[in-house]
Amino acid sequence: MEYDIIEDQSTCVLIRIKKLEGRHAAALGALEECMQGRCSCPTNQSAKLKSLEIVSGKDSIDVTLTAKDGQRLDRSDLDTCMRYTLDQVSRE
């Protein structure tokens, strides 16, 4: 699996996950855990989120993250979180 951080305005970030290699459902499940506040990634970015929207396509998943007022999302931490989450999905 691969991902790109396509848009980074610090308050709104779009991440596209691609090359899902048959793990589309597992990746969606992991992202839904994050959406429900049950994320286990090793950063504090989930505490900064106002919203997390997931759009599932045929060959990709788009995740739009919006920061709470006065908060900024850290691209490096988001990268760490995505690597961690996708690594967990790959192990399932």
C-alpha positions in Angstrom: 0.0 0.0 0.0 1.1 3.5 -0.7 -0.3 6.9 0.2 0.2 10.5 -0.8 -0.4 13.6 1.3 -1.8 15.6 -1.6 -3.0 18.8 0.0 -1.4 20.3 3.1 -2.7 23.6 4.4 -2.0 22.7 8.0 -5.7 23.0 8.9 -7.0 20.7 6.1 -5.1 17.8 4.7 -6.1 15.3 2.0 -4.4 11.9 2.0 -4.9 9.4 -0.8 -4.2 5.7 -0.1 -3.6 3.6 -3.2 -2.2 0.2 -4.3 -4.4 -1.4 -1.6 -3.4 -4.9 -2.8 -6.6 -6.6 -1.6 -6.6 -4.8 1.7 -9.3 -2.2 0.9 -11.7 -3.5 3.6 -9.0 -3.8 6.3 -7.8 -0.2 5.5 -11.3 1.1 5.7 -11.7 -0.6 9.1 -8.6 0.9 10.5 -9.6 4.4 9.3 -13.0 3.9 10.8 -11.4 3.2 14.2 -9.6 6.5 13.9 -12.8 8.2 13.0 -14.4 6.8 16.1 -11.6 8.0 18.3 -10.1 4.5 18.8 -6.9 5.2 16.8 -3.8 3.7 18.2 -1.2 5.6 16.2 1.8 6.9 18.1 1.0 10.7 17.6 -1.4 13.2 19.1 -2.9 14.3 15.8 -6.2 12.7 16.4 -6.7 15.0 19.4 -6.4 18.0 17.0 -9.1 16.7 14.6 -12.4 18.5 14.1 -13.4 16.0 11.4 -12.1 13.0 9.5 -13.9 12.2 6.3 -13.4 9.0 4.3 -14.3 8.5 0.6 -13.8 5.0 -0.7 -13.1 4.6 -4.4 -12.6 1.6 -6.5 -8.8 1.6 -6.3 -8.1 4.2 -3.6 -9.3 5.7 -0.3 -9.3 9.5 0.2 -9.1 10.8 3.8 -9.8 14.4 4.5 -8.6 15.7 7.8 -9.7 19.0 9.2 -8.1 20.5 12.3 -10.0 22.0 15.2 -10.1 25.8 15.4 -6.7 27.1 16.5 -5.0 23.7 15.8 -2.5 22.8 13.1 -1.9 19.4 11.7 1.7 18.3 11.5 2.7 16.7 8.2 5.5 14.7 9.8 3.2 13.3 12.5 0.5 12.5 9.9 3.2 10.6 7.9 4.1 8.7 11.0 0.5 7.8 11.7 -0.2 6.7 8.2 2.9 4.5 8.1 1.9 2.9 11.5 -1.8 2.4 10.4 -1.0 0.9 7.0 1.7 -1.3 8.6 -0.9 -2.7 11.0 -3.3 -3.3 8.1 -0.5 -5.1 6.2 0.1 -7.5 9.1 -3.6 -8.6 9.3 
